[in-house]
């Protein structure tokens, strides 16, 4: 009988990549974690009967992918505000009631970080985690989504992908062709996106943080690209273009110097910030997470998740940072 220690030794190293795979399928870190837990439970129960007819990795991906497909059969498509309608051109748009939608959620970088000795595959893996790509992929039918990920991201052969999904190799090829065409049409806008470790990205993120902490609209304007998008999860109103985003932030968000403190983190293979806002007592309280898409022309997308629980529970940061400095 296989011991728990032996099972963990063999399957443990695959956990992070399975979590990333399930997140790419589902668009929710919490749902992905649930599916991975289910995958390992099923794998443990069936491990004695695993006869090495496929690799252990392929077997685990079969369990995980089919669990994702089952979950997708009982859930709505996840979206960002930009997926609900056109942007507002009015920086003074009235506040609207919160929208009851299934939102694409961010994935903390530390939960899926894994070393790679293949730089090309590592780039593909990171690109496939970007928030805009996750949102665009939600438009694919679940099986096409699975085929695209198994073939183009995880680099499984057509035969292995067919075995994982219990379909034919021609069906895999057909689904892959359709999925690639659909993603080209959706165009998630990743052209020009630069890596978080790029010095240009670090400089732009540092300037973005300084603009908020110093309440400096002019500096903020210099960090954004001409066509920057600003969306707040929970709202159907979003903005596109520096000329709209900056006035909105200056009038309704920035406040005065010292109202904000930001800690740089990583989410979805992108720079992100954990935002803390000064409350009436002067204490900086966790406000939420903003995920940034940094391009060679500036910050092209800011996706704001106003959730203190996201800061504390998912990114494991403190609920407060003490009193703000004036």
N, C-alpha and C positions, 0 to 999 in steps of 0.2 A: 504493500500500500504506500502511495506517495505521501510524504510528510508535507505539512504546511510550509516548512522551511524550504524544501526542495521546490515546491510549486512557486513560492515567492522568488526563489533564486532564478528560476527559468522565465517567469512571466513578468517579474517586476521591472526589468529594464525596458519593457515595451509600454509601460503605463502612460508615460508622458506623450508619446506619439499617438497612442490610442485616444487619449483625451483631446489632443489637437484635431485628430481626424473626426471625432464625434462632434466637436465644436464646429468644424467646417461644415458638417452635415446639418447641424441643428440651429446654429446661430445663437446659442445660449450656453454660457459656461456652466450654469447650474444644471441644465438638462443634460449637458455632455457628461458632467460628473456622475449624475444618476445612472446614465447608460453605461459608463465605464464600470461603476460598482456592480451593475447587473451583469455585465460581461464577465467580470472576474468571478462572480458567484456561479454563473453558469459554467464557466471554464473549470472551476474547482470541482463542481459536481460531475462534470464529464471527463475529467482528466484521466481517470483510470481507463476509460474507453478510447482515449486518443491513441491511434495506432500509427501515427507518423505517415499517414497517407498524403499529407501535405506538411509544409513547415509549420512550426508552432505559431509563427507570426501570421501566416495566412489563415490558420485556424482561428486565432483570436480576432483577426479582422473580419472573418466571416460572421462570428458571433456579434461583434460590435456593430458592423454595418447593418446587419439585419435587425438588430435591436433599434438602431436609428430609424430604419425604414418603418418599423412598426410604430415608433413614437410619432413619426411624421404623418402617419395615417390618422392620427387623432389630434392634430394640432393645426393651427393657422400659420400662414406664411408670416415670417417675421420681417419687419420693415424698419426703416429710418424715416424721419419726418419727410425727407425729400422723396420718399416713395409714395406719399399720400396726395401730392398735388404740386402745382407750381410754386415758386418762391414768392414771398411778399416783397413788393418794391417800396413799402412804407415802413421806415424805421420806428414809427410810432403806432404800429398796428396794435389794436386793442387786444388785451389778453383774452384768450379763448379757454373754455373749459378743457380740462385734461382729456386726452383722447384715449379711449379704451382699446388699445391695440396690442398685438404681440410685437415687442420691440427686439431688434437685434441688440444683444448685450455684449459688452466688452470682455475680453479674456486677458487677465493679468499675465504679463510676459513670463514671470518667474514660474508659473504653473506648467508651462509647456516648453520651456527652454531646454534644448538638448544639443549636445555637441555634434558636429558633423565633419567628416573628413572629405566631403565632396562639396566644394564651394558652390558649384552650379546648382546642385540639388537643394542646398541650404537657401539659396536665393529664391528658388521656386517655392520652397516651403514657407518662407517669410511673406512673399507676395500673396500667397494663397490665404494668409491670415488677416490681411488688411480689411478694415471695417467695410469699406466700399465694395470690396470683392465678396465678402461674406453676404452683404445685403443683395448684391446682384445675383449671386448664386441661388438665393432663395426663390428666384423666378423659375428655376429649372424644376421639372418634375423630379420627384425623389430618386427614381432609378437613374435618370440621366446625371443627376448630381453625384450619386455614388460612383457611377462609372467614370465621370470626369476626375473625381478625386483619386480613385484607385489607380487610374492610368497615368494622369498627368502630374499629380502631386506625389503620390506614394510609389509610383513607378512599378506597379504590378504589371505583369504580362497580361495580354488579352485572355490567355487561358486561365491564369490565376484569378483575374477579375470575374470571369465567367463562373468559375468554381465558387468564389465567394458569394456571388449573387444568385447562383443556381439558374443561370441562363446560358444560352449558346454563345460561342465566340462571335458569330455574325451579329447577334443581338448586341453584344458589347461594342463592336465596331460601329454599328448603326447609331446606338445611343451616344457614343463618343462624338461622332460627326455632328449630330444634332446639338449636343451640349456645347461644343466648341463654337458652332455657328451662332447659337443663341447668346453666348457670352460676348462674342465679337459685336453683336448687335446691341447688347445692353451697355457695353463700353463703360466699365466702372471707373474710368478716369484715373488710372494709375500711371500714365505716362509722366515722366519727369519726377516721380516720387523718389526721394533719396533716403538712404538708410539712416536710422537714428544715430549711428556712430559717426556719420559724416560730419566733419567740423562745421559745414554750413548749416546742417540741421541743428547742431548743438547751439550755434550762435543765434539762430532764429528762435529757438525755444527759450533760450535765456532772455532774449529781448522781449518775447511775449510775456514771460513771467514778470519781468521788470515793469512792463507797461501796465499790468494789472496792479502790481504792488505799489507803484508810484502814481496810479491813476493818470496815465499819460496817453491820451488818444493819438497824438501825433506819432509817438513811438509804436503804438499798436498798429497804426496804419502802415508803417514801414515793414512790419512783419508779415502782413497778409499779401497774397497774390491778388491781381486785379479781379479775378473771378472767384475769390474765396467764398466758400459756403459755410454758413453758421446754422446749426440745427440743435434744438434742445429736445431730448427724448422726453416724450410725454405730451408734446405740443404738436399741433398740425401746422403751425406757422414756422417757416424757416426763411432765411435770407441768403441771397447770392449776390456777390459783388462787394468789393471793398467799400464802395461809395454808399452802400446800404448798411453793411455790417458794422462799420465803425461808428456812425451816428447812433445806431441802436445801442451798441455797447456803452458809448459815452454817456448817453442820456438815461439809460435804464439799468446799467450793470456796474460800471466802474466805481461809482461813488467817489470817495475821497481817498487820498494817499493813506495807506495803512489799513484800509478796509479788507484787503485780500492778502493772503499768504499762499504761495503755491509750492508744492514739492514735486519735482520731476520724477516720473515713473515711466513704465513702458506697458503698453497694451496693444495687442494685435500686431506685434512686430512694428509698432509705431511709437513715436514719443507721445507721452501723455502727462497730464498734471493732475495731482490731487489738490483740489481747491479748498481753502479754509476762509470763511467769511466772518467778519467781526459782528458779534451780536450786541444787544443793548447793554450788556455788562462790560463790553470791551474785550470779551474772550473770543479768540479765533476758533470757530467751530467747523467741523467737517461739513462741507457743502456738497461735493460731488467730484466726479472725474470728467476731465475733458480729453478726448482722444484727438490728436493732431495728425493730419496728413501733410508732411513737409515736402515741398517740391523745390526744384532748382530756381523757381521764381518767387518763392515765399510759401507761407502756410496756406494750403489750398482748401482744407476742410477742418472745421472745429465741430466735433460732435460732443455735446455736453450731456452728461448723465447726472442730474441733480438728486443725488442719493447719498446721504451720510453713511448708510449701511454698506454701500458699495466700497466706500473708503475704508471703513473699519473691518468689515467681514471678508471682503474679497481681496483687498490690497493690503490688509493687515497693518493699517496705519492708525495712529491715535485719533480719538474722537475730538480732541482739542489740542491746541498748541500754546495755551496760556494766553496772557493778555497781549493785545496788539500794541505795537509801538506807534506812537503818534508822530 
